[in-house]
């Protein structure tokens, strides 16, 4: 399971780098849709939408199934939360550090100004 | 103008490959001041472990020159250490992280000054993607309880 997650990590990020593909995922989160539906909704050609869905499918974010002449798309098995949670945690750590660093730097700037008022507590 | 400046201070975090993560952030000060805050132990210890983290830095030794060592101690058995591999004031700094063994990540920080402000870019390059994923988990454990406290601190 862990290996599976690693293998999909980069594919997921690449898939999510495109605004249309993020829109498609949002749309599919509301309900299944055919390629034709999606192409219409995003004002694209069928070929263009097929490419986007292909990228999402490779990343495991979307699955498709062809029934008769219609290919239906739905949200896939790859759990998006794995990726976003990791990034959130890393961001939180550095955001907290940098906010504290801002305070230190402001203090350095204040001390450097010859006419700066020094805060004493 | 203030709003825009605050906006510019937004952090970006990007996983640029399966072994590397890049963090950028703008600071409203010349590069030499930002560099000082990363290389003088008495300044560094004021921000590296935000008060809200609930951890205390017991000791912080930094011999900031190429080949020089650093050692941070947070209490019994909680040590972080490594050596500086690049020191170019005020624009570039890099060190190894050896507490996890030989094959720890290398951290590189660059400071680019423009119009009196400094764009800071931090790269962490891990020996394997598994190591990077594990680091993300570790950060979560460290930070889990702290953000409520940080909010209080900033609101106060």
Interface residues (C-beta under 8 A of the other chain):
Chain A: X5 X6 X9 X10 X13 X85 X86 X87 X89 X90 X91 X92 X93 X94 X95 X96 X97 X98 X99 X100 X101 X102 X103 X104 X105 X106 X108 X109 X112
Chain B: X9 X11 X13 X15 X17 X18 X21 X23 X25 X27 X28 X29 X33 X34 X36 X37 X43 X46 X47 X48 X50 X51 X52 X53 X122 X129 X130 X133 X135 X136 X137 X139 X140 X142 X143 X146 X147 X150 X154
